[in-house]
Amino acid sequence: MTILITGSAGYIGTQLIERLSPQTDIETLDLVNGQDLRTTMLGGTYEYIIHLAGKSGVRDSLNDPAGYWQNNVEAFQRLLAVFGKSTRILYASSSSAAEPDLNPYAASKFCMERAAGRYSNTLGMRFHTVYNDKPRQGMFIQKVLDDELKWINNHSRDFIHMEDLLDAIELVIKSNLSGTLDVGTGTAVPIPTLSPPGMPVHLSSVGERQQTKANIDVLQKLGFQPKYSVIQFLKDHKKIK
């Protein structure tokens, strides 16, 4: 099995390569020094492409909507134009795509899903909130672990541990699913329950969803069962009781 992974140097990509490389022939595509997926040379023959490259994050997208459109939508359209008719493409979407009107990031992921819908052998993986011992900088779990949290909101989130996410990706690689698929735990956890006591609460955050909760019925039929709980994770790290 030959897989091309874009964004292989990113948060999820690095872990996915470590998981798959012992049993899979992997090639990577990471653009540096001003290269652009919209214009760089693309070619080769692959059984699968796992597209993880692109801009992420709700708040940053509010300040750079054009960059999110270019790096997420236009770059993905190019990938589809080159490989969409010949290669199975699994791509990173987001739970945010369920409400695309809220922010440019969500809108870009929704447009990616619409573009992929023109090709029968694509699957958009709607990742929910991913975490592990080394979470993305600036994200909630990172701030909790590093004691940098200044305030919280009253949202609920479906947090999925990186190892569970990688389990799910391995399962969908072996499937023939198309369209879009939620990748989470199926449990929405209120942010205040994961936070130190007495933390100031902001009742709303511009552009963010009130709740995310994955529907994992299809994943469970493939044999998926989350092994990690974000509550237990933070208890183990002595951040909550």
C-alpha positions in Angstrom: 0.0 0.0 0.0 1.4 3.4 -1.1 0.2 6.5 0.7 1.1 10.2 0.1 0.6 12.3 3.2 0.4 16.1 2.9 1.1 18.1 6.1 3.3 15.3 7.3 5.3 17.6 9.5 2.3 18.9 11.3 0.7 17.9 14.6 -1.3 15.0 13.3 0.9 14.2 10.3 4.0 13.4 12.4 2.1 11.0 14.6 0.3 9.3 11.7 3.6 8.6 9.9 5.1 7.1 13.0 2.0 4.9 13.3 1.8 3.8 9.6 5.4 3.6 8.5 6.2 0.1 9.8 3.7 -1.5 7.5 3.2 1.1 4.8 5.1 2.7 1.9 4.7 6.4 2.7 5.7 9.4 0.7 5.3 12.9 2.1 4.6 16.3 0.7 5.5 19.3 2.8 6.0 22.7 1.2 8.8 25.0 2.3 10.5 28.2 1.2 7.5 29.8 -0.3 6.2 26.7 -2.2 2.5 26.6 -2.7 0.3 23.5 -3.1 -1.7 25.5 -5.6 1.2 25.7 -8.0 3.9 23.2 -7.1 4.6 20.2 -9.3 2.3 17.3 -8.4 2.4 13.8 -9.8 3.1 10.2 -9.0 0.9 7.1 -8.4 -0.6 6.4 -5.0 -3.3 4.1 -3.7 -4.2 6.7 -1.1 -3.6 10.3 -0.3 -4.2 11.5 3.2 -4.5 15.3 3.0 -3.6 17.0 6.4 -2.0 20.2 5.1 -3.7 23.5 5.6 -4.5 26.2 8.1 -6.4 25.4 11.3 -7.9 27.3 14.1 -11.1 29.4 14.4 -9.6 32.6 15.9 -6.8 33.0 13.5 -9.2 32.6 10.6 -11.1 35.7 11.7 -8.0 37.7 11.0 -6.9 36.0 7.8 -9.9 34.8 5.9 -8.1 35.0 2.5 -5.2 32.9 3.8 -7.6 30.2 4.9 -9.4 30.2 1.6 -6.1 29.9 -0.4 -4.4 27.3 1.8 -7.5 25.2 2.5 -9.9 25.5 -0.4 -7.8 26.4 -3.4 -5.0 24.1 -2.5 -7.4 21.2 -2.0 -9.1 21.9 -5.3 -5.7 21.6 -7.0 -5.1 18.2 -5.3 -8.5 17.0 -6.4 -7.9 18.2 -10.0 -4.6 16.2 -10.2 -5.6 13.0 -8.2 -9.3 13.0 -7.7 -10.2 10.6 -10.5 -7.4 8.1 -9.9 -6.7 8.0 -6.1 -8.6 7.5 -2.9 -8.3 10.7 -1.0 -8.9 11.0 2.8 -8.8 14.6 4.0 -8.9 16.5 7.2 -12.1 18.3 7.6 -13.4 19.6 11.0 -16.4 19.5 13.3 -16.6 23.2 12.5 -17.9 22.4 9.0 -21.3 21.6 10.6 -21.8 25.4 11.1 -19.9 27.0 8.2 -21.4 30.5 8.7 -19.6 31.0 12.0 -16.1 31.7 10.9 -13.7 31.5 7.8 -12.1 28.3 9.0 -15.5 26.5 9.2 -16.4 27.9 5.8 -13.2 26.7 4.3 -13.7 23.2 5.5 -17.3 23.2 4.4 -16.2 24.3 0.9 -13.6 21.6 0.8 -16.3 19.0 1.5 -18.4 20.4 -1.3 -15.5 20.2 -3.7 -14.7 16.7 -2.7 -18.3 15.7 -3.2 -17.7 15.8 -7.0 -15.4 12.8 -6.6 -16.8 9.4 -5.5 -13.7 8.1 -3.8 -13.1 10.8 -1.2 -13.8 10.9 2.5 -13.8 14.0 4.7 -12.7 13.2 8.3 -14.4 15.7 10.5 -11.9 15.8 13.3 -13.1 17.0 16.7 -10.8 18.5 19.3 -7.6 16.5 19.3 -5.2 16.4 22.2 -2.3 14.4 23.8 0.6 15.1 26.1 2.0 17.6 23.6 -1.1 19.4 22.3 -1.1 22.3 19.8 0.1 25.6 21.2 -2.6 28.0 22.0 -5.3 25.4 22.4 -7.3 24.8 25.6 -5.6 21.6 26.7 -2.1 23.1 26.2 -3.1 26.1 28.4 -4.4 23.8 31.1 -1.3 21.6 31.1 1.0 24.6 31.2 -1.0 26.6 33.7 -1.6 29.4 31.2 -5.4 29.4 31.2 -6.7 32.9 32.0 -10.5 32.4 31.3 -12.9 29.8 30.0 -16.2 29.7 28.1 -19.3 27.7 28.8 -19.0 25.6 25.7 -18.9 21.8 25.4 -16.4 19.9 23.3 -15.8 16.4 22.1 -12.1 15.8 22.9 -10.4 12.9 21.1 -7.0 11.7 22.1 -4.4 11.5 19.4 -4.1 7.7 19.8 -7.8 7.2 19.3 -7.7 9.5 16.3 -5.0 7.5 14.7 -7.0 4.3 15.4 -9.9 5.8 13.6 -7.8 6.8 10.6 -6.4 3.3 10.3 -9.9 1.9 10.2 -11.2 4.3 7.6 -8.2 3.6 5.4 -9.3 0.0 5.2 -12.9 1.0 4.5 -14.7 2.1 1.4 -16.6 5.0 3.1 -17.2 8.2 1.2 -18.7 11.6 1.9 -18.0 12.9 5.4 -17.4 11.1 8.8 -17.3 12.4 12.3 -14.1 11.5 14.2 -14.5 12.0 17.9 -15.6 10.1 21.0 -19.3 10.7 20.9 -19.1 12.6 24.2 -19.4 16.4 24.7 -17.6 17.5 27.8 -18.4 21.0 29.4 -15.3 23.2 29.4 -15.9 24.3 33.0 -15.6 20.7 34.3 -12.1 20.6 32.8 -10.8 23.8 34.3 -9.3 24.9 37.6 -11.9 26.2 40.1 -12.7 29.9 40.1 -11.7 30.5 36.5 -13.5 33.5 35.0 -16.1 32.5 32.5 -16.8 34.4 29.2 -20.3 33.6 28.2 -19.6 33.7 24.4 -16.7 33.6 22.0 -16.9 35.1 18.6 -17.2 32.6 15.8 -17.1 29.4 17.9 -19.7 26.7 18.2 -21.5 26.2 21.5 -21.2 22.4 21.4 -19.4 19.8 19.4 -20.3 16.1 19.7 -19.3 13.5 17.2 -21.8 10.9 15.8 -19.5 7.8 15.9 -22.1 5.2 14.9 -20.4 4.5 11.6 -16.9 4.4 13.2 -18.2 1.9 15.8 -19.5 -0.3 13.0 -15.9 -0.4 11.8 -14.8 -1.5 15.3 -13.8 1.8 16.7 -13.9 2.2 20.5 -12.2 5.3 22.2 -9.7 4.3 24.8 -9.1 7.7 26.3 -11.1 10.1 28.4 -10.1 13.8 28.5 -11.4 13.9 32.1 -9.1 11.0 33.2 -6.3 12.5 31.2 -6.4 15.7 33.1 -6.8 13.9 36.4 -3.7 11.9 35.6 -1.9 15.1 35.0 -3.2 16.5 38.3 -5.0 19.4 36.7 -8.4 18.5 37.9 -9.7 16.4 40.8 
